[in-house]
Amino acid sequence: MIEPHAPAPPGSPPSWGGPCGPEAPARLPVRPAVGRFLVLAGVFVCAACGLVYELELVALASYLIGDSVTQASVVLSVMVFAMGLGSLAAKRLRGLAAAGFGALEAALALVGGSSAMLLYAVFAWTGGWGGLWADGPRILLVAFSLAIGVLIGAEVPLLMELIQRVRRQDPGGAVADLFAADYVGALVGGLAFPFVLLPFLGQLTGALLTGTVNAVVGAALVLGLFRRDLARRARWLLLTANAVVLALLATATVLADDFERAARHAVYGQDVRVAVRTGVQEVVLTGDADGRPLDLFLDGRLRVRGSDERSYHEALVHPAMGGPHARVLILGGGDGLAAREVLRHPGVRRVDVLEADPGLARLARHDPGLSTLNEHAYGDARVRVLSGDAFHRLRATPSATYDVVISDLPDPGVTASTKLYSQEFYGLLRRVLAPDGRLAVHAGPVDARPRAFWTVDATLRAAGLPAVAYRVGARDTGPGPGSVPGPRRAAAGPPAPRGWGFLLAARTAPAPRLDPAAPRPHSLTPDSLARGVREAARTRMAGLPPSTLVHPRF
């Protein structure tokens, strides 16, 4: 039987919910000091889980949709806004703080834990169908950010009630304790995601495990510490809800590998041959069986299409090799295909491949299909692979080390590579180039994104490397290397023009030409190169500012 509590003194705030309301102390099975510690430990774990949900949405959206800066801004801004809404909504639950917090954590565990799998499912099976479905991943991203933000925001007022019910203290001290546990938990969650969950469990299983921890801790805190404040029916409802949530998360965890394989086939087609996650990115190889061309995807972006990669790599490499070319640096190019074209030229004595992902270079060396495509370039003693940050490597490289630099990097519109299209980076390349050296840059599709392409040209000029632009390509319905990720279902409609855009730069504007001493390229000819220069010149956009590290223009 619950003893009636004494009336509140004059001037004290009103009570919500009688003896079990905010003014009544909780009837704990442990001493108040222990109870307070357990509540703060629950705050710590819930904060860690909440930050993992945020980071998981940012990472998966960046991988599936592209442009990490935009996705991080959308997720974090929507989530912070939703947290404010959740805090306001939770005011109505203060009289039922224990039951409300238990229901809240069960919902958050289910929504946050399943968010990665559902977002990936929408991307894989609807992302290429056009119309509203084409924006399905973005719509779901915002919906998850709102839902998770509301639930996280509602935690704080309820936890404030619970910690005050354990042992009443001045509001300022209670807030300090609560937020200290919250922020330390966020730190642990923020570090656990990139260093533990992502590399060892992956995005899907990591999110599901986080939801499981969230549900267990929330249920244990309410049903273990505050069970005497709950009616029998409320206890059974919470227990049943958490059991259902845990069963769903456990089932999804068991099926995660099968789901991922099915989703990968939906995205890349049925001929996925290799799918590995290196320490840097996901690498997928398709084709190379029964006559199907080999395609290479990096983090969902098509980087090599076997049916036309030779046209791309010949156009990227051969014009730069028209002068001295004994010492060559390839930026990116871990697939070995640019190195293959460099090695065709007589007089090459050294080829350094500066690749951020050593795992890709190892795959290109040992995978039968990819090593055949690059003609076993990594078996040549003149080729060596360098890893690490390109800025740091170039700063430590002596001046005038290379005769030719080949920049085989993703489009400048891909946020992760933007700094490698900056004026500061090109200044480093100018320093390591020999006085008569040349730099070839893949600058994205000049037809589809002329402003980005000519911004690269303006950036090169600002770094003291005037350039000549040229393009190659044809009308095609498929995505080109470096394109944004997405299922390979082609949308209905006429084929759109697609062409690769390149810039050939030097200390004085070079004249693109082919090395007469080298074997004749398969697709590139002097006439097609000259035509590509004329076609690119017609798209020129003058007066664009250069892109810098602190002011990227892409």
Buried (B, 14 or more C-beta within 10 A) or exposed (E): EEEEBEEEEEEEEEBBBEBBBBBBBBEBEEEBEEBBBBBBBBBBBBBBBBBBBBBBBBBBBBBBBBBBEBBBEBBBEBBBBBBEBBBEBBEEBBBBBBBBBBBBBBBBBBBBBBBBBBBBBBBBBBBBBBEEBBBBBBEBBBBBBBBBBBBBBBBBBBBBBBBBBBBEBEEEEBBEBBBEBBEBBBBBBBEBBEEEBBEEBBBBBBBBBBBBBBBBBBBBBBBEBBBEBBEEEBBEBBBEBBEEBBEBBEEBBEBBEEBBEBBBBBBBBEBBBBBBBBEBBBBBBBBBEEEBBBBBBBBBBBBBBBEBBBBBBBBBBBBBBBBBBEBBBBBBBBBBBBBBBBBBBEEBEBBBBBBBBBBBBBBBBEBEBBBEBBBBBBEBEBBEBBBEEBBEBBEEBEEBBBBBBBBBBBBBBBBBBBBBBBBBBBBBBBBBBBEEBBBBBBBBBBBBBBEBBBBBBBBBBBBBBBBBBBBBBEEBEBBBBBBBBBBBBEEEEEEEEBBBBBBBBBBEEBEBBBBEEBEEBEEBEEEBBBBBBEBBEEBEEEEBEBBBEEEBBB
